[in-house]
Amino acid sequence: MSNASPSPVVLRIQQSAVVFVVLILALGALVLAANNIDPNASVRGDTRYTLWKSPDGLFSMEYPAGWAIQQRGPRQYSVVTQDGTAQGLFITDSISTLGLKVTDIDKNLKNAMDEIVAQESGTTSVTSRTVFVDGIQGLADTLESTQSDSNSNSGATQTQSKDDWVIPLDGSHLLFTTIRTSDTNYATIKPLWEHMMNSLRIDRAGALRAMGVGVPTATPTSAPTQPATEQSTAGATSAATTAATSAATR
């Protein structure tokens, strides 16, 4: 009986076959994984974000998968976490519509923020921080408030924390965003909200046009119509001719 070892050629063929099978299996795993990946999704830390675009094309941003964004009105959207423990809102509108008295908000952002805080909480003592949204400088603040616990029948209260952002679009129009959650949940929600705001992209010119800025309005004309002009001219000519003829025959 012969115990001769396989030839070098046979060994090379066997090794190549093993490598080929491994590559096929790896490629198959990659294809299966790719089919389950949202092409608009990205991962930051332990959170997967999905790209959202507004129906009018004026806004886009990344938001955590499972959260819901719904339109509430022209350029107004609500944001709710998957478990409903945090609620957000962002609005683009004029300062007059929002009930603000400040003017030139692009130069007086702090005054605009103080007015908004006063409307919501009755206080003007708040520390703001500088933020940027799509390259536009704005302000943000964090507020705490005590509210009745809706999940309790004993009259217990719950401390709520909220983050407000004010971004000027021009001297009289702004983007206002806010997110509210329980104080114990705020540390989890805040970085997610900041990522959303940092990824927010705004068609600034388009948003202003949607609010009527830079859109020419039709002005009524005082010019008489052609028939009226002709009638008036004919009347004036006839009167002048009659007067001249009468003067000449005297």
Buried (B, 14 or more C-beta within 10 A) or exposed (E): EEEEEEEEEEEEEEEEEEEEEEEEEEEEEEEEEEEEEEEEEEEEEEBBBBBBEBEEEBBBBBBBEEBEBEEEEEBBBBBBBEEEBBBBBBBBBBBEEBEBEBEBBBEBBBBBBBBBBEEEBEEEEBEBEEBEBBEBEBBBBBBEBEEEBEEEEEEEEBEBBBBBBBBBBBEBBBBBBBBBBBEEBBEEBBEBBBBBBEBBBBBBEEBBEBBEBEEEEEEEEEEEEEEEEEEEEEEEEEEEEEEEEEEEEE
